[in-house]
């Protein structure tokens, strides 16, 4: 049954030359298990299998040059933003097919994470479209978040892929413990206020629902026009970690050395200063009209 059009979604004509990039290695082989390549080609979608050393951005640009009028990715969160940035640059709609491990972006976009094959309908007659925000750091687009500190260090460890929680907790104990080193960072918000020495910094494309325990780890909206910022200090022996959460349209993170970070779960080194900005309504996205179309936290009163 079709969901009623809501939350800014509207019906659109099907794509004429859709291209879907498929990472068969993501999510333990979810795309292969769902036979997404075959299902896509049955629908007239040009499914391009990403090989180990392929550059998705370059392949996406070639697809656009060849006449593609919609771009999509079936893979993990780390590969989505690369192709989404090309779609954004050319004003084309972007389709997220959940075939990764966590599929955080799909969840917040309102895609049914358990229906990757049904997600292909976003290219066809059942497509609905809206525009959402994207964020960037030093000109690099991200859809979910950039993390520095505990999570940023955790994604650099080889054990992260197979034991995310255990690695994250072990890294947290090391970085946030009473004897952990304070990073040489200073966060400057859009009002000029300074927040020095955070042990953990999370900057997200729209704020997370930190005050909604039922749907923690999700974003109620992707069109608020603001970054979400969470900064935590070091643990003290008898208190919860001090911290602050706020929103802003831009922030700067100063540091004296390159910053180890995680961008949508991918480990990177970023040259300081880090300049974060939100780009309101910049990206056209499409989903199946049969999918919810709203984040779990966005459904709460």
C-alpha positions, 0 to 999 in steps of 0.5 A: 500500500502506498504511503500518503505523500507527507513530510515534503515528499512529492510524486515524480516521473520515473528516471529515464537513465538511472544508474546504481552503483553496487558494493557487493562487499558492504554489509557482509554481502547484503547486495549479493544476498538480495541479488540487487544487481539482477533485480536492478537490471530487470527494472531497466536500471544500469547496475554498476558493480564497484570493484576494490580499487574503483573510484565511485566519484569518477564512475559517477561523473562518467555516468552523468556524462553518459546521460544518467538522470538519477544516481544511486548507491547500494552499499554502506554509509561511507560510499553514499556521500561520494556519489551523492556529492556528484548528484548534488553537483549536477542537480540530479536526484540521489537514491539510497539502497540499504545494503550496508551494515548499519544504514544510518542514512537510510533510516533517517531518510525514511527508507525501509532498511529491511527492503533493499529490493523494494528501495529500487522502486525509487527509480521508477513509477513509485518514486517520491522526491524531496530536498534535504540538507547536506553538510561538508567539512573543508569542502568534503560532503557528508550525509551523517556525521564527522566524529573526532575523539573516541569514535574518530579513533575507533574507526581507524582500528582494524578490529572496528569492522568486526567488533564495533562496540567492543572497539569503541568502548575500549577506545573510550576507556583509553581516550576518556579515562582520567589519565587520557590525554586532552586533545589540542582542539578548540571548537569555535561556534557561529557566535564566536564562542570557544569550546576548548579541549573536547575529548569527543566531538560529533558534528552531524548533518542535522541534530540527533535526537539526544532527548528522545530515548526511544529513538536515540541515534537518529535524526528527526529531520534532515531539513532543519538547515543546521548542524548538530554538535555534541562535545564531551569533555574528559571523564571525572572520577565521580561524575558523568562526562561533562558535555554540551549539545547545540546546533549551528549553521557553521563551526570551526575546529582549530588544531595544531596538527592533522585531525584523525576523524571518522566521516560517515564511519570512514577513517580520514585525516583532516587538515586543521582548521576544520570548517563545517557548514550546512548546505540547506536543501541542497540534495534531491533524494528519492525513495519508494512511496511504499517506505515510511519517508520519515526517521523513527524519531521524526514519528514521535510527538 
